[in-house]
Amino acid sequence: MPKVPYTKAALRYVAQLQQLKDRGLIIENDSKALHLLENISYYRLSGYWYPMLAEPKTAHAFKSGSTFNNAFKLYCFDRELRKLILGELEKIEVAIRAKLIYELSHLNGPFWYTNSALFNNTGLHATTVDKINTEYNRSDEKFIVDFKQKYQDPMPPSWIMLEVTSFGSLSMLYKNLKHGRRQIANYFGLDDSTFQSWFHSIVYLRNVCAHHSRLWSRVMRISPAIPVNPRFNFLINTIIQDPTTGKPNNNRTYFFLSMIIYLLNIINPNHTFKHKLLGLLQAYPMIDVKAMGFPVGWETENIWNWQKIVDDRKLINRLLKQIGFRK
């Protein structure tokens, strides 16, 4: 199909609201809807009323009973999901960063990241070090300022430098290493190839969440590797298929959430991520987890252990009621 020029004009907020009404979306409160259109934007919210469009979706006609409030609830759920995931990714990022620094500093010395002989692609290494150096010169962390004042070295040892290095640059260093990757991957119970894929996938997921992009029903641009023989408990059913298309489904939110649980089980075995996720799903009962890539039978997976989480949460709620913290 030949490309055509974009000719749509920008609409005023009132015109945006009227367009939604004309297309069949029920607006419960005009003032609230206008406020949200102004402070979130029509285009960002459109990702959350898109599932409400009747087929063909290109006709932009809403299914009967579709409401603005339900679209906004989807938006709120997605925002809370991203916030929850970002908090857990921080723990994973810190752990990977710490293990990488420790293993490679003992293997190759404090300044290993500057030694091009330790990397497969010297051009890529030079580009990565340039980015790291830019991040170093931009940092106003006290420990960076103190290092520059005290030492003549142009760059600090890895345990200082890589604390101010972006997770993406760290991923590129790891990917390009000749030696030492296996020890790091082994700590997380994965083979080197799988851990490299997961490392890259976590960087991608972190960027999606940090940039406030739609996550809950997203088809990810990358598909993390499915581990062949993980040392720790992971999904039993790794032949994950989309219930609609039958295609592999490891590029959906479910698989990424399963990755997070796997890594948190190693980093912090007493984590409460699954309990928090259950609470979020209970707070938004309209959420269809199939849209997140959850396959049939996911509740029985040991890594999710969903019934135990439900029982634990019921027990906690009963105890809180007994001591007066819940009505």
C-alpha positions as CSV (number, residue, x, y, z in Angstrom):
1,M,0.0,0.0,0.0
2,P,1.5,3.4,-1.0
3,K,2.2,5.9,1.9
4,V,0.0,9.0,2.2
5,P,0.7,12.3,3.9
6,Y,-0.7,12.9,7.3
7,T,-3.6,15.4,7.1
8,K,-5.4,15.2,10.4
9,A,-5.7,18.5,12.3
10,A,-5.2,18.9,16.0
11,L,-8.5,19.0,17.9
12,R,-9.5,21.2,20.9
13,Y,-10.3,19.3,24.1
14,V,-14.1,19.8,23.7
15,A,-13.9,18.5,20.1
16,Q,-11.9,15.5,21.3
17,L,-14.6,14.7,23.8
18,Q,-17.4,15.1,21.2
19,Q,-15.5,12.8,18.8
20,L,-15.4,10.1,21.5
21,K,-19.2,10.5,22.1
22,D,-19.9,10.4,18.3
23,R,-18.0,7.2,18.1
24,G,-20.1,5.6,20.8
25,L,-18.0,6.0,24.0
26,I,-20.1,6.6,27.1
27,I,-18.8,9.7,29.0
28,E,-20.0,9.5,32.6
29,N,-18.6,12.9,33.6
30,D,-17.7,15.5,31.0
31,S,-15.7,17.7,33.3
32,K,-13.6,14.8,34.6
33,A,-13.1,13.5,31.0
34,L,-12.0,17.0,29.8
35,H,-9.6,17.2,32.8
36,L,-8.0,13.9,31.9
37,L,-7.8,14.7,28.2
38,E,-5.9,17.9,29.2
39,N,-3.5,16.3,31.7
40,I,-2.9,12.9,30.2
41,S,-3.7,13.5,26.5
42,Y,-6.1,11.9,24.0
43,Y,-3.4,9.9,22.3
44,R,-2.0,8.3,25.4
45,L,-5.4,7.4,26.7
46,S,-6.4,5.9,23.3
47,G,-4.2,2.9,24.0
48,Y,-6.5,2.0,26.8
49,W,-9.8,2.4,25.0
50,Y,-8.5,0.6,21.9
51,P,-9.6,-2.8,23.3
52,M,-13.1,-1.4,23.4
53,L,-13.3,-0.7,19.7
54,A,-15.5,-2.9,17.6
55,E,-14.1,-4.8,14.6
56,P,-12.8,-3.5,12.3
57,K,-11.0,-1.2,14.7
58,T,-10.0,1.1,11.8
59,A,-13.7,2.3,11.8
60,H,-13.1,3.7,15.3
61,A,-16.6,2.7,16.5
62,F,-16.9,1.6,20.2
63,K,-18.5,-1.6,21.3
64,S,-21.9,-1.1,23.1
65,G,-21.5,-0.2,26.7
66,S,-17.9,1.0,26.4
67,T,-17.2,3.8,29.0
68,F,-14.5,6.4,29.5
69,N,-14.2,5.5,33.1
70,N,-13.3,1.9,32.3
71,A,-10.6,3.1,29.9
72,F,-9.2,5.4,32.6
73,K,-9.2,2.4,35.1
74,L,-7.1,0.4,32.6
75,Y,-4.7,3.4,32.4
76,C,-4.5,3.6,36.2
77,F,-3.9,-0.2,36.4
78,D,-1.1,0.1,33.9
79,R,0.5,3.0,35.7
80,E,0.4,1.1,39.0
81,L,1.8,-2.1,37.3
82,R,4.7,-0.1,35.9
83,K,5.5,1.5,39.3
84,L,5.4,-1.9,41.0
85,I,7.7,-3.5,38.4
86,L,10.2,-0.5,38.5
87,G,10.6,-1.0,42.2
88,E,11.5,-4.7,41.7
89,L,13.7,-4.1,38.7
90,E,15.8,-1.7,40.9
91,K,16.6,-4.7,43.2
92,I,17.5,-6.9,40.2
93,E,19.6,-4.2,38.6
94,V,21.6,-3.5,41.8
95,A,22.2,-7.2,42.2
96,I,23.4,-7.8,38.6
97,R,25.6,-4.7,38.8
98,A,27.1,-5.8,42.1
99,K,27.8,-9.4,40.9
100,L,29.3,-8.1,37.6
101,I,31.6,-5.7,39.3
102,Y,32.8,-8.3,41.9
103,E,33.5,-11.1,39.5
104,L,35.2,-9.1,36.8
105,S,37.3,-7.0,39.1
106,H,38.7,-10.1,40.8
107,L,39.2,-11.8,37.4
108,N,40.7,-8.8,35.5
109,G,41.6,-6.1,38.0
110,P,39.9,-2.8,39.0
111,F,40.0,-1.2,35.6
112,W,38.9,-4.1,33.5
113,Y,36.1,-2.2,31.7
114,T,38.8,0.0,30.0
115,N,40.9,-2.9,28.7
116,S,39.8,-3.4,25.0
117,A,41.7,-6.8,25.0
118,L,39.0,-8.2,27.2
119,F,36.2,-7.6,24.7
120,N,35.2,-9.2,21.4
121,N,34.4,-6.1,19.4
122,T,36.9,-3.3,20.1
123,G,34.8,-0.7,18.1
124,L,31.7,-1.5,20.2
125,H,33.9,-1.4,23.4
126,A,35.2,2.0,22.5
127,T,31.7,3.4,21.9
128,T,30.5,1.9,25.2
129,V,33.4,3.4,27.1
130,D,32.8,6.8,25.5
131,K,29.2,6.6,26.8
132,I,30.4,5.5,30.3
133,N,32.9,8.4,30.3
134,T,30.1,10.9,29.4
135,E,28.0,9.6,32.3
136,Y,31.0,9.9,34.6
137,N,31.8,13.5,33.6
138,R,28.1,14.4,34.0
139,S,27.8,12.9,37.4
140,D,27.7,15.2,40.5
141,E,27.8,12.3,43.0
142,K,30.0,13.2,45.9
143,F,32.1,10.0,45.6
144,I,32.8,10.9,42.0
145,V,33.7,14.5,42.9
146,D,36.0,13.2,45.6
147,F,37.7,10.7,43.3
148,K,38.5,13.4,40.7
149,Q,40.0,15.7,43.4
150,K,42.2,13.0,44.9
151,Y,43.4,10.7,42.1
152,Q,45.2,11.4,38.8
153,D,43.6,8.5,37.0
154,P,41.3,9.6,34.1
155,M,38.7,7.1,35.2
156,P,37.9,5.4,38.5
157,P,37.9,1.6,39.3
158,S,34.9,-0.3,38.2
159,W,33.2,-0.4,41.7
160,I,33.1,3.4,41.5
161,M,32.6,4.0,37.8
162,L,29.8,1.4,37.3
163,E,27.7,2.9,40.1
164,V,27.0,5.9,37.8
165,T,26.9,3.9,34.5
166,S,23.5,3.3,32.9
167,F,22.1,-0.2,33.0
168,G,22.0,-0.2,29.2
169,S,25.8,0.5,29.0
170,L,26.4,-2.2,31.6
171,S,24.4,-4.6,29.4
172,M,26.6,-3.7,26.4
173,L,29.8,-4.3,28.4
174,Y,28.5,-7.7,29.5
175,K,27.4,-8.7,26.0
176,N,30.8,-7.9,24.5
177,L,33.0,-9.6,27.1
178,K,35.3,-12.4,26.0
179,H,35.6,-14.1,29.5
180,G,33.8,-13.9,32.8
181,R,30.2,-14.0,31.7
182,R,29.7,-17.6,32.7
183,Q,30.4,-17.0,36.4
184,I,27.9,-14.2,36.5
185,A,25.2,-16.1,34.7
186,N,25.9,-19.2,36.9
187,Y,25.1,-17.2,40.0
188,F,21.6,-16.6,38.7
189,G,21.2,-20.3,37.7
190,L,21.2,-19.6,33.9
191,D,23.4,-20.4,31.0
192,D,25.4,-17.5,29.6
193,S,23.2,-17.1,26.4
194,T,20.0,-17.1,28.4
195,F,21.3,-14.6,31.0
196,Q,22.5,-12.3,28.2
197,S,19.0,-12.3,26.7
198,W,17.4,-11.7,30.0
199,F,19.8,-8.9,30.8
200,H,18.9,-7.2,27.6
201,S,15.2,-7.8,28.2
202,I,15.3,-6.3,31.7
203,V,16.9,-3.1,30.2
204,Y,14.1,-3.0,27.6
205,L,11.4,-3.5,30.3
206,R,12.9,-0.9,32.5
207,N,12.9,1.6,29.7
208,V,9.2,0.8,28.9
209,C,8.3,1.5,32.5
210,A,10.5,4.5,33.0
211,H,9.1,6.2,29.9
212,H,5.5,5.6,31.0
213,S,4.7,3.5,28.0
214,R,1.7,1.1,27.9
215,L,2.7,-2.2,29.4
216,W,-0.2,-4.4,30.4
217,S,-1.2,-5.6,27.0
218,R,2.0,-4.8,25.2
219,V,3.6,-7.2,22.7
220,M,7.2,-6.6,23.5
221,R,9.7,-5.8,20.7
222,I,12.1,-8.5,22.0
223,S,11.5,-12.1,23.2
224,P,13.6,-13.3,26.1
225,A,15.3,-16.6,25.7
226,I,13.5,-19.6,27.3
227,P,16.0,-21.3,29.7
228,V,16.7,-24.9,28.8
229,N,17.8,-26.1,32.2
230,P,17.6,-23.3,34.9
231,R,19.1,-24.3,38.2
232,F,16.3,-22.8,40.2
233,N,12.5,-23.1,39.9
234,F,11.1,-21.6,36.8
235,L,8.0,-22.2,34.6
236,I,7.2,-25.8,33.9
237,N,5.2,-24.9,30.8
238,T,7.7,-22.9,28.8
239,I,5.9,-23.7,25.5
240,I,3.8,-20.6,26.1
241,Q,1.4,-19.9,23.3
242,D,-1.0,-17.0,22.6
243,P,-4.5,-18.3,23.3
244,T,-5.8,-16.5,20.2
245,T,-3.0,-17.0,17.6
246,G,-1.2,-20.1,18.9
247,K,2.1,-18.3,18.4
248,P,4.9,-18.3,21.0
249,N,4.1,-15.9,23.8
250,N,7.3,-15.2,25.6
251,N,7.2,-11.6,24.4
252,R,4.2,-10.7,26.6
253,T,4.0,-9.3,30.1
254,Y,3.4,-12.7,31.7
255,F,6.8,-14.1,30.7
256,F,8.5,-10.9,31.8
257,L,6.8,-11.1,35.2
258,S,7.9,-14.7,35.5
259,M,11.5,-13.6,34.8
260,I,11.2,-11.0,37.6
261,I,9.9,-13.6,40.1
262,Y,12.7,-16.1,39.2
263,L,15.4,-13.5,39.7
264,L,13.8,-12.1,42.9
265,N,13.6,-15.6,44.3
266,I,17.4,-15.7,44.1
267,I,18.1,-12.1,45.2
268,N,15.5,-11.8,47.9
269,P,13.7,-15.1,48.7
270,N,11.4,-13.3,51.1
271,H,10.1,-10.8,48.4
272,T,6.5,-9.8,48.3
273,F,6.2,-9.0,44.6
274,K,3.6,-11.7,43.9
275,H,1.5,-10.5,46.9
276,K,1.6,-6.9,45.7
277,L,0.7,-8.1,42.2
278,L,-2.3,-10.0,43.5
279,G,-3.4,-7.0,45.4
280,L,-3.2,-4.9,42.3
281,L,-5.3,-7.4,40.3
282,Q,-7.9,-7.5,43.0
283,A,-8.1,-3.7,43.0
284,Y,-8.8,-3.8,39.3
285,P,-11.1,-6.8,38.7
286,M,-11.9,-5.8,35.2
287,I,-8.4,-6.7,34.0
288,D,-8.3,-9.6,31.7
289,V,-5.0,-11.3,32.3
290,K,-5.2,-13.1,29.0
291,A,-4.4,-9.7,27.4
292,M,-1.2,-9.8,29.4
293,G,-0.2,-13.2,27.9
294,F,-1.2,-15.3,30.9
295,P,-1.8,-18.8,29.5
296,V,-4.4,-21.4,30.6
297,G,-3.2,-23.1,33.8
298,W,-0.7,-20.4,34.8
299,E,-2.0,-20.5,38.4
300,T,-0.7,-24.0,38.9
301,E,2.9,-23.1,38.1
302,N,5.1,-23.6,41.2
303,I,7.0,-20.3,40.5
304,W,3.7,-18.4,40.8
305,N,2.2,-20.6,43.6
306,W,-0.9,-18.5,43.2
307,Q,-3.3,-20.3,45.6
308,K,-0.8,-20.0,48.5
309,I,-0.6,-16.3,47.8
310,V,-4.4,-16.0,47.8
311,D,-4.5,-17.9,51.1
312,D,-1.7,-15.9,52.7
313,R,-3.5,-12.7,51.7
314,K,-6.8,-13.8,53.1
315,L,-5.0,-14.7,56.4
316,I,-3.3,-11.4,56.6
317,N,-6.6,-9.5,55.9
318,R,-8.3,-11.6,58.7
319,L,-5.6,-10.7,61.1
320,L,-5.7,-7.1,60.2
321,K,-9.5,-7.0,60.8
322,Q,-9.1,-8.7,64.1
323,I,-6.7,-6.0,65.4
324,G,-8.8,-3.2,63.9
325,F,-6.7,-2.1,60.9
326,R,-9.2,-3.3,58.3
327,K,-13.0,-2.9,58.3
